Amino acid sequence: MLCYNNNININMDITNSIILGIVQGITEFLPISSTGHLILVRNWLNMGDENGLLFDAILQLATSLAVLLYFRKDFYFILQKIFSFFTRKKENYSYLYALFYGTLPAVLLGLLLEKMIGGVFRDVRVIFITLILGSLLFFIAEKYAKQNENLNPKKGFLIGLFQSLALLPGMSRSGSTISGGLLLGLRREEATRFSFILSFPIIFGSGLYKLLELLYSENVGSLGTPIIFGSIFSFIFGLLSVHYLLQILKKHTLNVFIVYRLLLAVVVAIVFL
């Protein structure tokens, strides 16, 4: 049963919403953590973080639509598999099971930890720690990547556990799942592609839930225009982010993002702690 908050109050102008939309679009799929960046930007610009999780989730809804558009052929294939499954056609459903099992951990843990995700986790000190821990995870994944095995339901579930790390701001959903795929032996391109597709149910579902929460609130009118502008920019920059990350990881490792995350951790320590 959905519980709606009828007293949502978010002070947001169009300029701030566009800034947050651009930040969300760029950082959602790059392995540098969108939520962590949104929290840091809010702190830097003194926007405040009241009900920030709700606004962030709606921006994520826009970036999930960017994934849907960019990988439309993959999602069409998935829909065909779902239809075949329910019509009981004898086909190989390994990818479908991998996607289903991979989605479960983040959904269950997200529901269990919802209050912490919207509260204590949204702390700059948490981001500082997870930026470093995420960098360590990327380093280990690159060091021990075998890239000689194929995706299966068991690996899908284990990658889903890695995706759950992204409930902590600063860890990065794409970085965690790509690293998990590499550690489990997937080829870099397959791990990256599965990471994007696996992200869709989570960010779309959470964004849709928060959108409904907003629509049932008393202040939906005051947020309408800012969220529209923010979502448009989030969608556009999300598309660009997906495209360029795929291009980068075809020829390069995650090392450049390790360096960025560690440098950002230093900046966080100096500016915010």
C-alpha positions as CSV (number, residue, x, y, z in Angstrom):
1,M,0.0,0.0,0.0
2,L,1.4,3.4,-1.0
3,C,1.6,6.1,1.7
4,Y,1.5,9.7,0.4
5,N,2.9,12.7,2.2
6,N,0.4,15.6,1.8
7,N,2.8,18.2,3.3
8,I,5.6,18.2,0.7
9,N,7.3,21.5,0.5
10,I,10.3,22.0,-1.9
11,N,11.7,25.4,-2.6
12,M,13.1,25.1,-6.1
13,D,13.5,27.6,-8.9
14,I,13.9,26.8,-12.6
15,T,17.7,27.6,-12.7
16,N,18.4,25.3,-9.7
17,S,16.2,22.6,-11.3
18,I,18.1,22.8,-14.6
19,I,21.4,22.6,-12.8
20,L,20.3,19.5,-10.9
21,G,18.8,18.0,-14.1
22,I,22.1,18.4,-15.9
23,V,24.1,17.0,-13.0
24,Q,21.7,14.0,-12.7
25,G,21.8,13.3,-16.5
26,I,25.6,13.4,-16.6
27,T,26.3,11.4,-13.5
28,E,23.5,8.8,-13.4
29,F,25.4,6.5,-15.8
30,L,29.0,7.6,-15.4
31,P,30.4,5.6,-12.5
32,I,30.8,8.6,-10.2
33,S,27.4,8.6,-8.4
34,S,24.5,10.8,-9.4
35,T,23.0,11.0,-5.9
36,G,26.3,11.9,-4.3
37,H,26.8,14.7,-6.8
38,L,23.2,16.0,-6.4
39,I,23.7,16.2,-2.6
40,L,27.1,17.9,-3.0
41,V,25.7,20.4,-5.5
42,R,22.8,21.2,-3.1
43,N,25.3,21.8,-0.3
44,W,27.5,23.9,-2.5
45,L,24.7,26.1,-3.7
46,N,22.9,26.2,-0.4
47,M,19.7,24.8,-1.9
48,G,18.9,22.7,1.1
49,D,18.0,19.0,1.0
50,E,14.4,19.0,2.3
51,N,12.6,16.2,0.4
52,G,15.6,16.0,-1.9
53,L,15.2,12.3,-2.4
54,L,11.8,12.9,-4.0
55,F,13.1,15.5,-6.4
56,D,16.1,13.3,-7.3
57,A,14.0,10.2,-7.9
58,I,11.8,12.1,-10.4
59,L,14.9,13.3,-12.2
60,Q,16.0,9.7,-12.3
61,L,12.7,8.8,-13.9
62,A,13.7,11.1,-16.8
63,T,17.1,9.4,-17.1
64,S,15.5,6.0,-17.1
65,L,13.5,7.0,-20.1
66,A,16.8,7.9,-21.8
67,V,18.0,4.3,-21.2
68,L,14.7,3.0,-22.6
69,L,15.2,5.1,-25.8
70,Y,18.9,4.3,-26.2
71,F,18.5,0.6,-25.7
72,R,15.0,0.3,-27.3
73,K,16.0,-2.7,-29.4
74,D,17.2,-4.5,-26.2
75,F,13.9,-3.7,-24.4
76,Y,11.9,-4.8,-27.4
77,F,13.8,-8.1,-27.3
78,I,13.0,-8.4,-23.5
79,L,9.3,-7.7,-24.2
80,Q,9.3,-10.5,-26.8
81,K,10.8,-12.8,-24.3
82,I,8.2,-11.9,-21.6
83,F,5.4,-12.5,-24.1
84,S,6.9,-15.9,-25.1
85,F,7.3,-16.8,-21.4
86,F,3.6,-16.2,-20.7
87,T,2.5,-18.0,-23.8
88,R,4.8,-20.9,-22.7
89,K,6.9,-21.0,-25.8
90,K,10.0,-23.2,-25.5
91,E,12.9,-20.7,-25.6
92,N,16.0,-19.7,-23.7
93,Y,15.0,-17.4,-20.9
94,S,18.4,-17.1,-19.3
95,Y,18.7,-13.4,-19.9
96,L,15.2,-12.7,-18.7
97,Y,15.8,-14.6,-15.5
98,A,19.2,-12.8,-15.0
99,L,17.4,-9.5,-15.3
100,F,14.6,-10.5,-12.9
101,Y,16.9,-12.0,-10.2
102,G,19.2,-9.0,-10.6
103,T,16.4,-6.6,-9.9
104,L,15.3,-8.2,-6.6
105,P,18.1,-7.3,-4.2
106,A,17.9,-3.5,-4.8
107,V,14.1,-3.6,-4.6
108,L,13.9,-5.5,-1.4
109,L,16.8,-3.6,0.3
110,G,15.4,-0.3,-1.0
111,L,12.1,-0.9,0.7
112,L,13.7,-2.1,3.9
113,L,16.1,0.9,4.1
114,E,13.8,3.6,2.7
115,K,14.0,5.8,5.8
116,M,17.8,5.6,6.0
117,I,18.1,6.3,2.3
118,G,16.2,9.5,2.7
119,G,17.8,10.4,5.9
120,V,21.2,9.4,7.4
121,F,22.6,8.1,4.1
122,R,22.2,11.6,2.6
123,D,25.2,12.9,4.6
124,V,28.4,14.3,3.1
125,R,30.5,12.2,5.4
126,V,28.9,9.1,3.9
127,I,29.7,10.3,0.4
128,F,33.3,10.9,1.3
129,I,33.7,7.3,2.5
130,T,31.8,5.7,-0.4
131,L,33.7,7.6,-3.0
132,I,36.9,6.0,-1.6
133,L,35.3,2.5,-1.2
134,G,33.8,2.7,-4.7
135,S,37.2,3.5,-6.1
136,L,38.7,0.5,-4.3
137,L,35.9,-1.7,-5.8
138,F,36.7,-0.5,-9.3
139,F,40.4,-1.1,-8.8
140,I,39.8,-4.7,-7.6
141,A,37.4,-5.3,-10.5
142,E,39.9,-4.1,-13.0
143,K,42.8,-6.1,-11.4
144,Y,40.9,-9.4,-11.3
145,A,38.6,-9.1,-14.3
146,K,38.7,-12.3,-16.4
147,Q,36.2,-11.3,-19.2
148,N,35.8,-14.9,-20.4
149,E,32.3,-16.0,-19.2
150,N,28.7,-15.3,-20.2
151,L,25.8,-13.9,-18.3
152,N,23.4,-16.3,-16.5
153,P,20.7,-16.0,-13.8
154,K,23.1,-16.7,-11.0
155,K,25.5,-14.0,-12.2
156,G,22.5,-11.7,-12.7
157,F,21.5,-12.1,-9.1
158,L,25.0,-11.5,-7.9
159,I,25.3,-8.3,-10.0
160,G,22.0,-7.3,-8.5
161,L,23.7,-7.5,-5.1
162,F,26.4,-5.1,-6.4
163,Q,23.6,-2.8,-7.6
164,S,22.3,-2.6,-4.1
165,L,25.5,-0.9,-3.1
166,A,24.2,2.2,-5.0
167,L,21.7,2.7,-2.2
168,L,24.6,4.4,-0.6
169,P,25.2,7.9,-2.2
170,G,28.7,8.0,-3.6
171,M,28.9,4.3,-4.6
172,S,27.4,4.6,-8.2
173,R,24.9,2.2,-9.6
174,S,26.7,1.8,-13.0
175,G,30.1,1.5,-11.4
176,S,29.0,-1.1,-8.9
177,T,27.2,-3.3,-11.4
178,I,30.0,-3.0,-14.1
179,S,32.5,-3.9,-11.4
180,G,30.4,-6.8,-10.3
181,G,30.1,-8.0,-13.9
182,L,33.8,-7.8,-14.4
183,L,34.6,-9.7,-11.2
184,L,32.1,-12.4,-12.3
185,G,33.9,-12.8,-15.6
186,L,31.7,-10.9,-18.0
187,R,33.2,-9.1,-21.0
188,R,33.5,-5.4,-20.4
189,E,30.9,-4.5,-23.1
190,E,28.4,-7.1,-21.9
191,A,28.8,-6.0,-18.2
192,T,28.3,-2.3,-19.2
193,R,25.2,-3.1,-21.3
194,F,23.6,-5.3,-18.7
195,S,24.4,-2.6,-16.1
196,F,22.3,0.0,-18.0
197,I,19.4,-2.3,-18.7
198,L,19.4,-3.6,-15.1
199,S,19.2,0.0,-13.8
200,F,15.9,0.7,-15.7
201,P,13.4,-1.2,-13.5
202,I,14.9,0.4,-10.3
203,I,15.2,4.0,-11.3
204,F,12.0,3.9,-13.3
205,G,10.0,2.3,-10.5
206,S,11.4,4.6,-7.7
207,G,10.9,7.6,-9.9
208,L,7.3,6.7,-10.8
209,Y,6.6,6.1,-7.1
210,K,7.9,9.5,-6.1
211,L,6.1,11.1,-9.0
212,L,2.8,9.7,-7.7
213,E,3.7,10.9,-4.2
214,L,4.2,14.4,-5.6
215,L,0.9,14.3,-7.5
216,Y,-0.9,13.4,-4.4
217,S,0.7,16.2,-2.4
218,E,-0.7,19.7,-1.9
219,N,2.2,21.6,-3.4
220,V,2.4,19.9,-6.8
221,G,1.6,23.2,-8.6
222,S,4.6,25.0,-7.2
223,L,7.0,22.3,-8.3
224,G,5.4,21.6,-11.7
225,T,7.5,24.0,-13.9
226,P,10.9,23.4,-12.2
227,I,10.5,19.6,-12.4
228,I,9.6,19.7,-16.1
229,F,12.7,21.8,-16.9
230,G,14.9,19.6,-14.7
231,S,13.5,16.4,-16.2
232,I,14.1,17.6,-19.8
233,F,17.7,18.4,-19.2
234,S,18.1,15.2,-17.2
235,F,16.8,13.2,-20.2
236,I,19.0,15.0,-22.7
237,F,22.2,14.7,-20.7
238,G,21.3,11.2,-19.7
239,L,21.3,10.1,-23.4
240,L,24.7,11.7,-23.9
241,S,26.1,10.1,-20.8
242,V,25.0,6.6,-21.8
243,H,26.5,7.0,-25.3
244,Y,29.8,8.4,-24.2
245,L,30.3,5.9,-21.4
246,L,29.8,3.1,-23.8
247,Q,32.4,4.6,-26.1
248,I,34.9,5.2,-23.3
249,L,34.7,1.7,-21.9
250,K,35.2,0.1,-25.4
251,K,38.8,1.3,-25.3
252,H,39.5,2.2,-21.7
253,T,39.2,0.9,-18.1
254,L,37.5,2.3,-15.1
255,N,40.8,3.8,-14.0
256,V,40.0,7.4,-15.1
257,F,36.9,7.3,-12.9
258,I,38.9,6.0,-10.0
259,V,41.1,9.0,-10.2
260,Y,38.1,11.4,-10.5
261,R,36.4,9.8,-7.5
262,L,39.5,10.1,-5.3
263,L,40.1,13.7,-6.3
264,L,36.4,14.5,-5.6
265,A,36.8,12.8,-2.2
266,V,39.7,15.2,-1.5
267,V,37.6,18.2,-2.5
268,V,34.7,16.9,-0.3
269,A,37.1,16.6,2.7
270,I,38.4,20.2,2.1
271,V,35.2,22.0,1.3
272,F,32.4,20.1,3.2
273,L,34.0,18.3,6.1
